[in-house]
Amino acid sequence: MESCRRTGLNGLLCSLSLLCVILDIQLDGVLGATHVEIEHHLEMGRKLLAAGQLAEALSHYHSAVEGDSKNYLTYYKRAAVFLAMGKSKSALPDLTRAIQLKPDFLAARLQRGNILLKQGKTQEAREDFEAVLQRSPDHEEASNQLTKANELEELQEEAQASYHQGDYSTTINVLERVIEISPWDPESRELRAECYIRMGDPQKAIQDLTPATRLRNDNRATFLKLSTLHYSLGEHHESLNHIRECLKLDQDDKECFSHYKQVKKLSKQLDSAEELIQSERYQEAIEKYESVMKTEPNVLFYTNLAKERICFCLVKVRSAQEAIDVCSEAHQRDPRNANILRDRAEAHILNQDYEKAVADYQEAREFDGDSHDIREGLERAQKLLKISRKRDYYKILGVSRSANKQEIIKAYRKLAQQWHPDNFQSEAEKKEAEKKFIDIASAKEVLTDPEMRQKFDAGEDPLDPENQQGGGGGQQGWPFHFNPFDSGGSFHFKFQYN
């Protein structure tokens, strides 16, 4: 205040003057503290980066940039962290800002040029390499990279020319080198994927398109194409995942939403059908797979799959002839499918056509020789064929392999009455009837006993003396203690054994 009086300032002006002095002093203190903090963040960022703790290092460099937005080095160091994290797109703005603040910063120019070259941006990359060489003509790395940029530009033009001429094989070969120089260029990968699609190799197209989705900010078209390719290959879950990524970018995208509805509906039906099979609800599974064919009639994979699984289910419900028909159609569609051949073999067994069953199992083994089910099934079919050439109890009674106990007993009673030896007069007829009656009675004994029937179905005749412990040593009479007349009937014929 004394100084104010000496200078002649009035009270208000003097107060304002003193306030400004105080603020200047306080501001100097704040700026000093901020500078210390910035140095601290830079030092911590350096240490954490060296220790490989990238996320923590990045956090400190963020703070350093916020504290001093005019320091080109802070931007450059943060760009180095982004690059170490594999985030080249995030590093580019920081390198550009560092160059703006210090145009002669050659390290930043070189680093930016390298990123632009990997992104396939030859013109911009060339400008950076030329700027480095202008200030440092002997810079070896910049010279080599400039040569690569020129080579890349020529290769890109060559690839485009080959593609437009329809020479997809040459285009792919040229793009091999293009992608080697510019692995972060989505256009080169997308072009090569298109060549693979036109050459009928969707799997390789997927290999190129998958990384391409990460190289653009808005890559809805690539996600849609990926989803479509997976869908065409029958990979409906992968298809659904990719189309959802498209809708995350824009939920109103009409093409993506339309495809999403189709994939979701089909995927739900397929999953539901397999769940029904796991629950052994085979008839419902058949109906669900019939719905699958209606939902997607144009992609062969799904129709073929549905036919294959319906074939499997029909065998499980023991519908032999229908299973054979569907399995045969499925086999025509997919001749090398071992599962279809296996299931048709089982249908032939149900139909008591063991020769065809053996033939199908042998063919299935050619396509899947390591399958335990196929190997085991072939052995069983061969046993059944061998037995059928001796005695087939199902054929003797005239019943199907899926007949229940009541059907078996009914067939037995009918045949037993027909072939009872008392019904015949001559000795020759009686002998023939006796043999027939023994077979009928044996069939009834085996097929009404769950354990014996299971053995027979597995390819073993439980009444064959060769299969009995100790052999059949010439014993005559009924196996075990079986009496064919002890079945509730009023038969009085007595067999004579001489």
C-alpha positions in Angstrom: 0.0 0.0 0.0 2.9 2.3 0.8 4.2 1.8 -2.7 0.8 2.6 -4.1 0.8 5.9 -2.3 4.3 6.7 -3.6 3.3 6.0 -7.2 0.0 7.9 -6.8 -2.3 5.0 -7.7 -5.8 5.1 -6.3 -6.9 2.4 -3.9 -8.8 0.1 -6.4 -6.0 0.1 -9.0 -3.4 -0.5 -6.3 -5.4 -3.5 -5.0 -5.7 -5.0 -8.5 -2.0 -4.6 -9.0 -1.1 -6.4 -5.8 -3.5 -9.2 -6.7 -1.8 -9.8 -10.0 1.6 -10.0 -8.3 0.2 -12.6 -5.9 -1.4 -14.6 -8.7 1.9 -14.5 -10.7 3.7 -15.9 -7.7 1.1 -18.6 -7.2 1.1 -19.5 -10.9 4.8 -19.9 -10.9 4.5 -22.3 -8.0 1.8 -24.4 -9.8 3.8 -24.5 -13.1 6.9 -25.6 -11.2 4.9 -28.4 -9.5 3.4 -29.5 -12.9 6.8 -29.7 -14.4 8.0 -31.9 -11.6 5.0 -34.1 -12.0 5.5 -34.3 -15.8 9.1 -35.5 -15.3 7.9 -38.0 -12.8 5.3 -39.4 -15.2 7.9 -39.6 -18.0 10.4 -41.4 -15.7 7.7 -43.9 -14.5 6.5 -44.4 -18.1 10.1 -45.2 -19.1 10.6 -47.7 -16.3 7.3 -49.4 -16.8 7.9 -49.7 -20.5 11.3 -51.3 -19.9 9.6 -53.7 -17.5 7.0 -54.7 -20.1 4.1 -53.2 -18.1 2.6 -51.5 -21.1 -0.8 -50.5 -19.8 0.7 -48.9 -16.7 3.3 -47.1 -18.8 0.6 -45.8 -21.2 -1.3 -44.3 -18.2 1.7 -42.3 -17.2 2.4 -41.1 -20.7 -1.3 -40.0 -21.0 -0.7 -37.9 -17.9 2.5 -36.4 -19.3 0.8 -35.4 -22.5 -2.1 -33.8 -20.6 0.4 -31.9 -18.5 2.5 -30.6 -21.4 0.8 -30.7 -24.8 3.7 -28.8 -26.4 6.4 -31.4 -25.7 7.1 -33.4 -28.9 9.0 -36.1 -26.9 6.0 -37.0 -24.8 4.0 -37.7 -27.9 6.8 -39.7 -29.4 7.2 -41.8 -26.2 3.5 -42.5 -26.0 3.5 -43.6 -29.6 6.3 -46.1 -28.7 4.0 -47.6 -26.1 1.2 -47.9 -28.5 3.4 -49.6 -31.0 4.7 -52.0 -28.3 1.0 -52.8 -27.6 0.4 -53.5 -31.3 -1.8 -50.4 -31.7 -0.2 -48.8 -34.7 -3.4 -46.8 -35.6 -3.3 -45.1 -32.2 0.4 -44.4 -32.5 0.0 -42.5 -35.8 -1.7 -39.4 -34.4 1.0 -39.1 -31.8 3.8 -39.3 -34.3 2.1 -36.8 -36.5 1.8 -34.4 -33.6 5.4 -34.8 -32.7 6.4 -34.0 -36.3 4.2 -30.9 -36.2 5.9 -29.7 -33.1 9.4 -30.5 -34.4 9.5 -31.0 -38.2 13.1 -32.0 -38.2 12.4 -34.9 -35.8 13.8 -37.7 -38.1 13.1 -40.6 -35.7 9.4 -39.8 -35.7 9.4 -39.3 -39.4 11.0 -42.7 -39.9 8.7 -44.4 -37.5 5.6 -42.9 -39.1 6.9 -43.9 -42.6 7.3 -47.5 -41.5 3.7 -47.6 -40.2 2.3 -46.1 -43.3 4.3 -48.5 -45.4 2.9 -51.5 -43.5 -0.6 -50.0 -44.0 0.0 -50.0 -47.8 0.0 -46.2 -48.0 2.9 -45.9 -50.4 2.7 -42.2 -51.3 2.5 -40.9 -47.7 5.3 -43.4 -46.6 7.5 -42.2 -49.5 7.2 -38.6 -48.4 8.4 -39.4 -44.9 11.4 -41.5 -46.1 12.3 -38.7 -48.6 12.1 -36.1 -45.8 14.6 -38.2 -43.7 16.9 -38.6 -46.6 16.8 -34.9 -47.4 18.2 -34.1 -44.0 20.4 -37.3 -43.7 21.3 -38.5 -47.2 23.2 -41.5 -45.9 20.4 -42.8 -43.7 20.5 -46.6 -44.6 17.1 -47.6 -43.2 15.2 -44.7 -44.8 16.9 -45.6 -48.1 15.9 -49.3 -47.9 12.3 -48.4 -46.9 12.0 -46.0 -49.8 13.0 -48.8 -52.1 10.4 -51.0 -50.6 7.7 -48.3 -50.9 8.5 -48.0 -54.7 8.4 -51.8 -55.0 5.1 -52.0 -53.2 3.5 -49.4 -55.4 4.5 -51.4 -58.5 3.2 -54.7 -57.0 -0.1 -53.1 -56.0 -0.6 -52.0 -59.6 0.4 -55.4 -61.0 -2.1 -57.2 -58.6 -5.0 -54.9 -59.7 -4.2 -55.5 -63.3 -4.1 -59.3 -63.0 -7.3 -59.3 -61.0 -9.2 -57.3 -63.6 -7.9 -59.6 -66.3 -9.4 -62.6 -64.3 -6.0 -64.1 -63.6 -6.7 -64.9 -59.9 -3.8 -67.2 -59.5 -1.2 -64.6 -60.6 -3.0 -62.0 -58.4 -2.6 -64.2 -55.4 1.1 -64.8 -56.1 1.7 -61.0 -56.4 -0.3 -60.3 -53.3 2.0 -62.7 -51.3 4.8 -60.1 -51.6 2.4 -57.2 -51.2 1.2 -58.5 -47.8 4.7 -59.3 -46.8 5.6 -55.6 -47.1 2.3 -54.2 -45.9 0.7 -56.7 -43.5 -1.6 -54.0 -42.1 -3.2 -53.2 -45.4 -6.9 -54.5 -45.4 -7.4 -53.9 -49.1 -4.7 -56.4 -50.1 -6.1 -59.1 -47.8 -9.6 -58.4 -49.0 -8.5 -58.6 -52.7 -6.7 -61.9 -52.1 -9.8 -63.2 -50.2 -11.9 -62.4 -53.2 -9.5 -64.3 -55.5 -9.8 -67.3 -53.2 -13.6 -67.1 -53.3 -13.6 -67.0 -57.1 -11.2 -70.0 -57.2 -13.6 -72.0 -54.8 -11.4 -71.9 -51.7 -13.6 -70.2 -49.0 -11.4 -71.5 -46.1 -8.4 -69.5 -47.4 -10.6 -66.5 -47.9 -11.6 -66.7 -44.3 -8.0 -66.8 -43.2 -7.4 -63.4 -45.0 -10.7 -61.7 -44.0 -10.4 -62.5 -40.3 -7.4 -60.3 -39.6 -8.8 -57.7 -42.1 -11.7 -57.1 -39.7 -9.3 -55.5 -37.2 -7.6 -53.3 -39.8 -10.5 -51.0 -40.4 -12.6 -48.9 -38.0 -15.8 -49.6 -39.8 -15.5 -53.1 -41.3 -19.2 -54.2 -41.6 -18.8 -55.4 -45.2 -16.0 -57.7 -44.1 -17.9 -59.0 -41.1 -20.9 -59.7 -43.4 -18.7 -61.5 -46.0 -17.0 -63.6 -43.2 -20.4 -64.5 -41.8 -21.7 -65.5 -45.2 -18.6 -67.7 -45.9 -18.9 -69.5 -42.5 -22.6 -70.0 -43.2 -22.0 -71.6 -46.6 -19.5 -74.0 -45.0 -22.0 -75.1 -42.3 -20.2 -73.2 -39.5 -23.4 -71.6 -38.2 -22.0 -70.6 -34.8 -19.1 -68.8 -36.3 -21.4 -67.2 -38.8 -23.6 -65.9 -36.0 -20.6 -64.5 -34.1 -19.4 -62.5 -37.1 -22.8 -61.0 -38.1 -23.3 -59.9 -34.5 -20.0 -58.0 -34.8 -21.4 -56.2 -37.8 -24.6 -55.2 -35.9 -22.4 -53.9 -33.0 -21.0 -51.3 -35.4 -24.5 -50.4 -36.8 -27.6 -52.1 -35.5 -29.6 -50.6 -38.4 -27.5 -52.1 -41.1 -30.2 -53.8 -43.3 -28.0 -56.4 -45.0 -26.4 -57.5 -41.7 -29.7 -57.6 -39.9 -31.4 -59.6 -42.7 -28.6 -62.2 -42.6 -28.6 -62.2 -38.8 -32.2 -63.3 -38.7 -31.6 -66.1 -41.1 -28.5 -67.4 -39.4 -30.1 -67.1 -35.9 -33.2 -69.1 -36.9 -31.2 -71.9 -38.6 -28.7 -72.1 -35.8 -31.4 -72.4 -33.2 -33.1 -75.2 -35.2 -29.8 -77.1 -35.6 -28.9 -76.8 -31.9 -32.4 -77.9 -30.9 -32.3 -80.9 -33.2 -29.0 -82.1 -31.7 -30.3 -81.6 -28.2 -33.3 -83.8 -29.1 -31.0 -86.5 -30.3 -29.0 -86.3 -27.1 -32.2 -86.8 -25.2 -33.1 -89.7 -27.4 -36.2 -88.0 -28.7 -35.5 -89.2 -32.2 -38.9 -88.6 -33.8 -38.9 -85.0 -32.7 -35.4 -84.6 -34.0 -36.5 -85.9 -37.4 -39.2 -83.2 -37.5 -36.7 -80.5 -36.5 -34.3 -81.5 -39.2 -37.1 -81.4 -41.7 -37.7 -77.8 -40.6 -34.0 -77.1 -41.2 -34.3 -78.1 -44.8 -37.3 -75.7 -45.2 -35.4 -72.9 -43.6 -32.3 -73.3 -45.8 -33.1 -75.2 -49.0 -30.3 -73.5 -51.0 -27.1 -74.4 -49.1 -26.3 -78.1 -49.8 -24.4 -78.5 -46.5 -27.5 -78.1 -44.4 -29.7 -80.4 -46.6 -27.0 -83.0 -46.6 -26.6 -82.7 -42.8 -30.3 -83.0 -42.2 -30.5 -86.1 -44.4 -27.6 -87.7 -42.6 -29.1 -87.1 -39.1 -32.6 -88.2 -40.2 -31.0 -91.4 -41.4 -29.4 -91.8 -38.0 -32.7 -91.2 -36.2 -34.7 -93.6 -38.3 -32.2 -96.3 -37.4 -32.7 -95.5 -33.8 -36.5 -95.8 -34.0 -35.9 -99.1 -35.9 -37.7 -98.0 -39.0 -35.6 -100.2 -41.3 -36.9 -99.6 -44.8 -37.4 -95.9 -44.4 -33.9 -95.6 -42.9 -32.4 -97.5 -45.9 -34.2 -95.1 -48.3 -33.1 -91.9 -46.6 -29.6 -93.2 -45.9 -29.2 -94.1 -49.6 -30.3 -90.6 -50.6 -27.8 -89.1 -48.1 -25.1 -91.4 -49.4 -25.7 -90.2 -53.0 -25.3 -86.7 -51.8 -22.2 -87.4 -49.7 -20.6 -90.6 -50.9 -17.5 -90.4 -48.7 -19.4 -89.9 -45.4 -18.6 -92.9 -43.2 -21.3 -92.1 -40.7 -24.0 -92.5 -43.4 -22.6 -95.8 -44.5 -22.5 -97.0 -40.8 -26.1 -96.0 -40.3 -27.3 -97.6 -43.5 -25.4 -100.8 -42.5 -27.4 -100.8 -39.2 -30.6 -100.3 -41.2 -29.7 -103.3 -43.3 -29.1 -105.4 -40.1 -32.6 -104.3 -38.9 -33.8 -105.5 -42.3 -31.9 -108.8 -41.9 -29.9 -108.1 -45.0 -26.5 -108.9 -43.6 -24.5 -109.1 -46.8 -25.4 -105.4 -47.6 -24.6 -104.5 -44.0 -21.1 -106.0 -44.3 -20.6 -104.3 -47.7 -21.6 -100.9 -46.2 -19.4 -101.3 -43.1 -16.4 -102.3 -45.3 -16.9 -99.2 -47.4 -17.2 -97.0 -44.3 -13.9 -98.5 -43.0 -12.2 -97.2 -46.2 -13.1 -93.6 -45.3 -12.6 -93.9 -41.5 -10.4 -96.8 -40.7 -9.7 -95.6 -37.1 -13.4 -95.6 -36.0 -14.0 -98.1 -33.2 -17.7 -98.1 -33.9 -17.2 -99.0 -37.6 -14.7 -101.7 -36.8 -17.0 -103.2 -34.1 -20.0 -102.9 -36.4 -18.3 -104.7 -39.2 -17.3 -107.6 -36.9 -20.9 -107.9 -35.7 -22.3 -107.7 -39.2 -19.9 -110.5 -40.3 -21.0 -112.7 -37.4 -24.7 -112.1 -38.2 -24.1 -113.0 -41.8 -22.3 -116.2 -40.7 -25.1 -117.1 -38.3 -27.8 -116.3 -40.9 -26.3 -118.9 -43.2 -27.1 -121.4 -40.4 -30.1 -120.2 -38.5 -31.7 -116.8 -38.3 -34.3 -116.9 -35.5 -36.0 -113.7 -36.7 -36.5 -115.2 -40.2 -37.6 -118.6 -38.7 -40.5 -116.8 -36.9 -41.0 -114.3 -39.7 -40.7 -111.3 -37.4 -38.6 -108.1 -37.7 -35.5 -107.5 -35.5 -37.5 -104.8 -33.7 -40.4 -107.2 -32.8 -41.4 -107.1 -29.1 -42.0 -110.2 -26.9 -45.7 -110.4 -27.5 -45.2 -110.3 -31.3 -42.6 -113.1 -31.0 -44.8 -115.3 -28.9 -47.8 -114.8 -31.2 -45.7 -115.7 -34.2 -44.3 -118.8 -32.4 -47.8 -120.1 -31.5 -49.1 -119.7 -35.0 -46.1 -121.5 -36.5 -46.0 -124.2 -33.7 -49.6 -125.1 -34.5 -48.9 -125.2 -38.2 -45.7 -127.4 -37.9 -46.5 -129.6 -35.0 -45.5 -133.2 -36.0 -48.9 -134.5 -34.9 -50.4 -132.7 -37.9 -48.5 -134.9 -40.4 -49.1 -138.5 -41.4 -46.1 -139.9 -43.2 -42.8 -140.5 -41.5 -41.0 -138.2 -44.0 -43.4 -135.4 -43.3 -43.1 -136.0 -39.5 -39.3 -135.8 -39.7 -39.4 -132.6 -41.7 -42.0 -131.1 -39.3 -39.9 -132.2 -36.3 -36.9 -130.3 -37.7 -39.0 -127.2 -38.4 -40.7 -127.4 -35.0 -37.3 -127.5 -33.3 -36.2 -124.4 -35.1 -39.4 -122.6 -34.3 -39.1 -123.5 -30.6 -35.4 -122.6 -30.5 -36.2 -119.2 -32.0 -38.9 -118.6 -29.5 -36.5 -119.6 -26.6 -33.7 -117.2 -27.8 -35.9 -114.2 -28.8 -38.0 -114.2 -25.6 -34.9 -114.3 -23.3 -33.4 -110.8 -23.1 -29.9 -112.1 -22.4 -29.9 -114.7 -25.2 -31.5 -112.2 -27.6 -28.8 -109.6 -26.9 -26.1 -112.2 -27.7 -27.8 -113.2 -30.9 -28.2 -109.5 -31.9 -24.5 -109.1 -31.2 -23.7 -111.8 -33.7 -23.5 -114.9 -31.5 -25.9 -117.9 -31.6 -26.4 -118.8 -27.9 -27.8 -122.3 -28.9 -24.8 -123.1 -31.2 -22.9 -125.9 -29.5 -19.6 -124.3 -30.8 -20.4 -121.3 -28.6 -21.2 -123.3 -25.4 -18.6 -123.9 -22.7 -17.3 -127.5 -23.0 -18.8 -127.9 -26.5 -21.8 -129.9 -27.5 -20.2 -133.4 -27.4 -22.9 -135.0 -29.6 -25.6 -134.5 -27.0 -29.1 -134.8 -28.5 -32.3 -133.2 -27.3 -33.2 -129.7 -26.4 -30.5 -127.2 -25.4 -30.3 -126.5 -21.7 -33.6 -127.9 -20.1 -35.8 -126.4 -22.9 -39.0 -128.3 -23.8 -40.8 -126.8 -26.8 -44.1 -128.4 -25.7 -44.0 -126.8 -22.2 -45.5 -123.5 -23.4 -49.0 -123.7 -22.3 -50.2 -125.6 -25.3 -52.0 -129.1 -25.4 -49.4 -130.9 -27.5 -48.9 -134.7 -27.0 -46.4 -135.6 -29.6 -43.3 -137.4 -28.2 -40.0 -137.3 -30.1 -38.2 -140.6 -30.5 -34.4 -140.4 -30.3 -32.8 -143.6 -31.7 
